[in-house]
Amino acid sequence: MYFNEKILFGKNDEYDAYILPKMVNRHGIISGASGSGKTITLKVLAESFSEAGIPSIVIDVKGDLSGMCEAGTMNENISDRIEKLNLKDFNLRKFPTEFWDLYGNGIPIRTTISKLGPKLLSRMLDLTDVQEGVLTIIFKIAEDENLELVDLKDLRSMLTYVLNKRQDYSVNYGNITSQSVGAIQRGILTLEEENINSFFGKPELDIRDFIHFDSETGNGYINIIDSTTLFKYPTLYSTMLVWILNELYSIMPEVGDLPKPKLVFFIDEAHLIFSNMPNHMIKQIIQIVKLIRSKGIGLYFISQSPSDIPDEILSELGNRIQHVLRYYTKNDEKAINAAANSFRENDKFNTKEAISTLATGEALTSTQNEDGQISIVEKVTILPPQSKIGTIDDITRKNVIYNSRFYEKYKNLENIDSAFDKISNMKDDKKEIDKTKNSKSKKNSETKLEKAVDKLTNQTMSTLGRKIGNSIWKNLFK
């Protein structure tokens, strides 16, 4: 709830857990075991940010965040929590929502191969360092020769084009081996089997379209990216998250500390970003996390344990909500210790013990005050969400999608002259030139043959004529 210019998300009998709007861009983390209440906490924060006039991007991996476009229904659990927390002015309501998707279950999200870049594409294709180097050369040649790589068809065409001319290109760009090109081609086939073609094309997503507001209430839109299909492919899923992060960092201007951020990005299943991610990319992500708040962007990581997040990023997360962590193994104990050590101690309870005994819907929390100082840890109950808990039907989803002002902008693919078309035209031109050369050569050959035949005929007729003439002359004067 947005109440008294504070983003209230949890309470106990003596304490209100809230985030000040100006501290939202100090980033945050929501962690806890499966079934501990992380999704509800995410919903409550996204709703509260919306009420405060802060748009957000929410990754929906299970489909159960879609209910934010509908008002919630009062039930015994919600009623009991409202009474327990003594919530005043709590209203069940819907929030302005947009649905986006790579696979057709929302407004299309697209980018181009050129815009994605060789590093992220190498991650998608699961390439080695050497193969990534060759792909980087392919991108550079495409850029230098004004061959735009829009989709996978363009990339495949470009690979064949460069491979056929690799002797010429290797001098200026570096070694291009058929083995590396073959590996890239195989990676493309795998991507196509995962039906990722729809991610590439134009018009490409303008990341600034996530920043918009309800014209009547001024509430920020909650942009839900449906990832129920994408999540089946962890590498693609994590690459998309990094791509969005890169886009936000690259496009958004520097604004410094604002009274409230321009946008919040909730990064669900964040551990997937950092597992098997190349070190150079992790370093890049760390750098972005450190600097992006000055661009008016808040990042909130959702994962099972704080230990899923690199320490350099964890130290940047000023707002923390920790749900229960269960203790089964030595590794679980380490995770609980790490989570407990990330909080400032409260003399009223044992932090480590509390983390392992929290009930569903309860959390330990710590946020920053006006001066940026981190509060001591508090044990609270998370507020109930105001919107519908759970999924929505297809008709409701389609109505929201088709009524969006962005649907018309992105629904149809643009046809443009890209690398595939230009390379095809080059081949056609070459065929025409070869055909013309062959035709001229044939004509020249025919002309030479005709001349030779004529000359031989003339010589033959001349010799024959002389013989006949001599014979007639001899018979006349015999």
C-alpha positions in Angstrom: 0.0 0.0 0.0 1.1 3.5 -0.7 0.2 5.3 2.5 1.5 8.7 3.9 4.0 8.9 1.1 5.5 5.6 2.2 5.4 2.2 0.4 4.1 0.0 3.2 4.5 -3.8 2.6 4.6 -5.4 6.1 3.7 -4.8 9.8 3.9 -6.2 13.3 2.2 -4.9 16.4 4.9 -2.2 16.9 6.5 -1.6 13.5 5.6 -0.6 10.0 7.9 -2.0 7.3 8.1 0.5 4.4 10.3 1.8 1.7 10.6 5.5 1.1 10.0 6.4 -2.6 13.4 8.1 -2.9 15.1 4.9 -1.6 13.4 2.6 -4.1 16.3 2.9 -6.5 18.7 1.6 -3.9 17.6 -1.8 -5.2 16.4 -4.8 -3.2 16.1 -8.5 -2.7 13.2 -10.8 -2.0 14.5 -14.3 -1.0 13.1 -17.4 0.6 12.3 -21.1 0.0 9.7 -22.3 -2.5 6.2 -21.7 -1.0 7.4 -19.1 1.5 5.4 -16.2 0.1 7.9 -14.5 -2.3 5.3 -14.1 -5.0 2.8 -12.4 -2.7 5.6 -10.0 -1.5 6.5 -9.2 -5.1 2.8 -8.5 -5.9 2.5 -6.2 -2.8 5.6 -4.2 -3.8 4.6 -3.9 -7.5 1.1 -2.8 -6.5 2.5 -0.3 -4.0 5.0 1.1 -6.5 2.1 1.5 -9.0 0.1 3.5 -6.4 3.2 5.7 -5.8 3.3 6.4 -9.6 6.3 4.1 -10.3 6.0 1.7 -13.3 7.6 -1.7 -13.1 8.6 -4.7 -15.1 7.6 -8.0 -13.6 8.8 -11.4 -14.9 6.0 -14.0 -14.6 7.4 -17.5 -14.7 4.4 -19.3 -13.4 1.5 -17.2 -14.7 0.3 -16.4 -11.3 1.1 -12.6 -11.4 -1.4 -12.0 -14.2 -4.2 -11.4 -11.6 -2.9 -7.8 -11.0 -5.2 -6.6 -13.8 -8.3 -7.7 -11.8 -9.5 -6.7 -8.3 -8.9 -9.2 -5.6 -11.7 -11.2 -3.9 -12.2 -11.0 -0.1 -11.7 -14.3 1.6 -11.1 -15.5 5.1 -7.3 -15.4 4.8 -7.2 -11.8 3.6 -9.9 -10.7 6.1 -7.9 -12.2 9.0 -4.7 -10.6 7.8 -6.4 -7.2 7.5 -7.7 -7.5 11.0 -4.4 -8.8 12.4 -2.4 -5.9 10.9 -5.1 -3.4 11.7 -5.0 -2.1 8.1 -7.0 1.1 7.5 -8.3 2.1 4.1 -7.4 -1.2 2.6 -9.3 -1.7 -0.7 -9.4 -4.6 -3.1 -8.6 -3.2 -6.6 -7.1 -3.8 -9.9 -3.9 -2.1 -11.3 -3.0 -0.8 -14.8 -1.4 -3.7 -16.4 0.3 -4.6 -19.7 1.1 -8.1 -20.9 4.2 -8.7 -23.0 5.6 -12.0 -24.3 8.1 -13.5 -26.7 5.8 -16.4 -27.7 2.5 -14.6 -28.5 0.9 -14.5 -25.1 1.2 -10.7 -25.0 2.4 -7.7 -26.9 5.4 -8.9 -28.9 8.8 -8.3 -27.5 11.4 -8.1 -30.3 14.9 -7.1 -30.9 17.3 -7.5 -33.8 20.3 -9.8 -34.0 22.5 -6.7 -34.6 21.0 -4.9 -31.5 21.4 -8.0 -29.3 25.1 -8.1 -30.1 27.6 -11.0 -30.3 28.2 -11.4 -26.6 24.6 -12.1 -25.6 23.9 -14.1 -28.8 27.0 -16.2 -28.0 25.4 -16.9 -24.6 22.2 -18.0 -26.4 24.1 -20.2 -28.8 26.3 -21.7 -26.1 29.5 -20.9 -28.0 33.1 -21.3 -26.9 35.4 -18.3 -26.6 36.9 -19.1 -30.0 33.5 -19.4 -31.6 32.4 -16.2 -30.0 35.4 -14.5 -31.5 34.4 -15.7 -35.0 30.8 -14.5 -34.4 32.2 -11.1 -33.4 34.0 -10.9 -36.7 30.8 -11.7 -38.5 29.0 -8.8 -36.7 31.9 -6.5 -37.6 31.8 -7.4 -41.3 28.0 -7.0 -41.4 28.4 -3.5 -39.8 31.2 -2.4 -42.2 29.3 -3.6 -45.2 25.9 -2.2 -44.1 24.3 -5.6 -43.9 21.8 -5.4 -41.1 21.2 -8.6 -39.1 17.5 -8.6 -38.2 16.7 -12.2 -37.6 18.2 -15.7 -37.7 17.7 -16.0 -41.4 20.0 -13.0 -41.9 22.6 -14.4 -39.6 22.7 -17.7 -41.4 22.9 -16.0 -44.7 25.8 -13.8 -43.4 27.7 -16.8 -42.1 27.6 -18.5 -45.5 28.5 -15.3 -47.3 31.6 -14.7 -45.1 32.6 -18.4 -45.1 32.7 -18.3 -49.0 35.0 -15.2 -48.9 36.9 -16.1 -45.7 40.3 -15.9 -47.5 39.6 -12.3 -48.3 38.2 -11.3 -44.9 40.8 -13.2 -42.8 43.5 -10.7 -43.8 41.7 -7.7 -42.2 39.5 -9.3 -39.6 41.2 -12.4 -38.3 40.9 -16.1 -38.9 37.5 -17.5 -39.8 37.3 -21.3 -39.7 34.7 -23.5 -41.2 34.5 -25.4 -37.9 33.5 -22.3 -35.9 31.0 -21.3 -38.5 29.5 -24.8 -38.4 29.2 -24.6 -34.7 27.3 -21.3 -34.9 25.0 -22.7 -37.6 24.2 -25.7 -35.3 23.5 -23.3 -32.5 21.0 -21.4 -34.7 19.2 -24.7 -35.5 18.9 -25.3 -31.7 17.4 -21.9 -31.2 14.9 -22.4 -34.0 13.8 -25.7 -32.4 13.1 -23.7 -29.2 10.9 -21.4 -31.3 12.8 -18.2 -30.5 12.4 -16.8 -34.1 9.6 -14.5 -32.9 12.1 -12.7 -30.6 13.9 -11.3 -33.6 12.4 -8.8 -36.0 11.1 -5.2 -36.3 9.6 -3.1 -34.9 12.0 -3.8 -32.0 11.0 -3.0 -28.4 11.6 0.6 -27.2 12.4 -0.1 -23.6 11.0 3.4 -22.7 7.5 2.1 -23.5 7.6 0.3 -20.2 7.5 3.8 -18.5 3.9 5.0 -18.7 1.0 5.9 -16.4 -2.7 5.5 -16.1 -4.2 8.8 -17.4 -6.9 8.9 -14.7 -5.1 7.9 -11.5 -1.5 8.6 -12.4 -0.6 5.0 -11.2 2.4 3.5 -12.9 1.8 0.6 -15.2 2.8 -2.9 -14.2 4.4 -4.5 -17.3 4.1 -8.3 -16.9 6.4 -10.3 -19.2 4.9 -13.7 -19.5 7.8 -16.2 -19.2 5.9 -19.4 -18.6 7.3 -20.8 -22.0 10.6 -19.0 -21.9 11.4 -20.3 -18.5 11.6 -23.8 -19.9 14.9 -22.7 -21.5 17.0 -21.4 -18.7 19.8 -20.0 -20.9 17.4 -18.1 -23.1 15.5 -16.9 -20.0 18.6 -15.5 -18.3 19.8 -13.9 -21.5 16.6 -12.1 -21.9 16.9 -10.7 -18.4 20.4 -9.5 -19.1 19.3 -8.0 -22.4 16.5 -6.0 -20.7 19.1 -4.8 -18.1 21.5 -3.8 -20.8 18.8 -1.9 -22.7 17.7 0.0 -19.6 21.3 0.9 -18.8 22.2 1.9 -22.4 19.1 3.9 -23.3 18.1 5.7 -20.0 19.8 9.0 -19.4 21.6 10.0 -16.2 19.2 11.7 -13.8 20.8 11.4 -10.4 18.7 10.7 -7.3 15.0 11.5 -7.9 12.1 11.8 -5.4 11.1 8.4 -6.9 12.6 6.2 -9.6 11.4 6.2 -13.2 11.1 2.4 -13.3 11.6 -0.8 -11.2 12.7 -4.1 -12.7 11.8 -7.2 -10.7 14.3 -10.0 -11.7 12.7 -13.3 -10.8 14.7 -16.6 -10.5 17.8 -14.4 -10.4 20.1 -17.3 -9.7 19.8 -18.3 -13.4 21.6 -15.1 -14.4 24.7 -16.0 -12.5 24.9 -19.8 -13.0 27.1 -20.7 -15.9 27.4 -17.0 -17.0 30.8 -16.1 -18.3 32.9 -14.1 -15.8 33.2 -11.1 -18.2 29.4 -10.9 -18.4 29.0 -11.2 -14.6 31.5 -8.3 -14.2 29.4 -6.2 -16.7 26.2 -7.0 -14.8 27.8 -6.0 -11.5 28.9 -2.7 -13.0 25.4 -2.0 -14.3 23.8 -2.7 -10.9 26.2 -0.2 -9.3 25.6 2.5 -11.8 22.0 2.1 -13.0 20.3 3.7 -10.0 21.7 7.1 -11.2 19.5 6.6 -14.2 16.4 6.3 -12.1 16.1 2.5 -12.2 15.5 0.3 -9.2 16.4 -3.4 -9.4 14.8 -6.1 -7.2 16.2 -9.6 -7.3 14.0 -12.6 -6.4 15.7 -15.8 -5.5 15.7 -18.6 -2.9 18.8 -17.5 -1.0 20.9 -14.3 -0.9 23.9 -16.6 -1.5 22.5 -17.0 -5.1 23.6 -13.4 -5.7 27.3 -12.4 -6.1 28.5 -10.5 -3.0 29.4 -7.4 -5.0 25.7 -7.1 -6.1 24.4 -8.1 -2.7 26.2 -5.2 -1.1 24.3 -2.8 -3.4 20.9 -4.1 -2.3 19.6 -1.6 0.3 16.1 -3.1 0.8 15.8 -6.7 1.9 12.9 -9.0 2.5 13.8 -12.5 3.7 11.3 -15.3 3.9 11.8 -18.7 5.5 14.8 -20.8 4.6 14.6 -24.5 5.4 17.4 -26.5 7.0 18.1 -29.9 5.5 21.8 -30.0 4.6 25.1 -28.3 5.5 24.7 -26.1 2.4 21.3 -25.0 3.7 22.9 -24.1 7.0 25.5 -22.0 5.2 22.7 -20.2 3.3 20.9 -19.4 6.5 24.1 -18.1 8.1 24.8 -16.0 5.1 21.2 -14.6 5.1 21.4 -13.8 8.9 24.8 -12.1 8.5 23.4 -9.8 5.9 21.1 -8.1 8.5 21.8 -5.7 11.3 21.0 -7.6 14.5 17.9 -7.0 16.6 18.3 -7.7 20.3 14.6 -8.9 20.5 15.2 -12.1 18.6 17.9 -14.5 17.1 18.1 -13.7 13.4 19.4 -17.1 12.3 16.7 -18.9 14.3 14.0 -16.6 13.0 15.0 -17.3 9.3 14.5 -21.0 9.7 11.2 -20.8 11.7 9.2 -18.0 9.8 5.7 -18.9 8.9 4.4 -18.5 5.3 3.7 -14.8 4.7 6.2 -13.7 7.4 9.5 -12.2 6.6 12.6 -10.5 8.1 13.1 -7.1 6.6 15.5 -4.2 6.5 15.3 -1.0 4.6 17.0 2.4 4.4 15.9 5.6 6.1 16.0 9.2 4.8 19.8 9.4 5.2 20.4 6.0 3.5 21.1 4.3 6.8 20.1 0.6 7.0 17.6 -0.3 9.7 18.0 -3.1 12.1 16.2 -6.4 11.1 12.5 -6.6 12.0 10.1 -9.6 11.8 6.9 -8.7 10.1 3.8 -10.1 8.3 3.5 -9.1 4.7 0.4 -7.2 3.7 -2.2 -9.0 1.6 -2.3 -8.0 -2.1 -5.2 -5.8 -3.3 -5.4 -7.4 -6.7 -6.5 -11.0 -7.6 -4.3 -13.8 -6.4 -3.7 -16.4 -9.1 -4.2 -16.6 -12.9 -6.8 -15.0 -15.2 -8.7 -16.5 -18.1 -7.6 -16.1 -21.8 -10.5 -13.7 -22.6 -9.5 -11.3 -19.9 -5.8 -11.4 -20.9 -6.7 -10.8 -24.6 -8.9 -7.9 -23.7 -6.1 -6.3 -21.8 -3.6 -7.0 -24.7 -5.9 -5.7 -27.5 -6.8 -2.6 -25.6 -3.2 -1.6 -25.1 -2.0 1.4 -26.9 1.2 -0.6 -27.8 -0.6 -3.5 -29.4 -1.0 -1.7 -32.8 2.6 -0.5 -32.6 4.2 -3.9 -32.2 1.7 -6.5 -33.5 2.9 -6.7 -37.2 6.4 -7.5 -38.4 8.0 -5.0 -40.7 9.5 -6.1 -44.0 12.8 -4.5 -44.6 15.9 -5.0 -46.8 18.2 -6.8 -44.4 21.4 -8.9 -44.8 19.5 -11.9 -46.3 17.9 -9.8 -49.0 21.0 -7.9 -49.9 23.2 -11.0 -50.1 20.5 -12.7 -52.2 20.5 -9.7 -54.5 24.3 -9.9 -54.7 24.0 -13.6 -55.8 21.4 -12.7 -58.3 23.5 -9.9 -59.7 26.5 -12.3 -59.9 24.4 -14.8 -61.7 23.3 -12.2 -64.2 26.8 -11.0 -64.8 28.0 -14.6 -65.2 25.1 -15.2 -67.6 26.0 -12.1 -69.6 29.7 -13.1 -69.7 28.7 -16.6 -70.9 26.4 -15.2 -73.5 29.1 -12.9 -74.9 31.6 -15.7 -74.8 29.2 -17.9 -76.7 28.5 -15.3 -79.3 32.2 -14.6 -79.7 32.9 -18.3 -80.1 30.0 -18.6 -82.7 31.3 -15.6 -84.6 34.9 -17.0 -84.7 33.5 -20.3 -85.9 31.4 -18.7 -88.6 34.4 -16.7 -89.9 36.5 -19.8 -89.9 33.8 -21.8 -91.8 33.4 -18.9 -94.3 37.1 -18.7 -94.8 37.4 -22.4 -95.3 34.4 -22.4 -97.7 35.9 -19.5 -99.7 39.2 -21.2 -99.9 37.6 -24.5 -100.9 35.4 -22.8 -103.5 38.3 -20.9 -104.9 40.5 -24.0 -105.2 37.6 -25.9 -106.7 36.8 -23.1 -109.1 40.4 -23.0 -110.4 40.4 -26.7 -111.0 37.2 -26.6 -113.0 38.3 -23.5 -114.9 41.6 -25.1 -115.9 39.8 -28.3 -117.0 37.4 -26.3 -119.3 40.3 -24.2 -120.7 42.3 -27.3 -121.6 39.3 -29.0 -123.3 38.6 -25.9 -125.4 42.1 -25.6 -126.9 43.0 -29.2 -127.2 
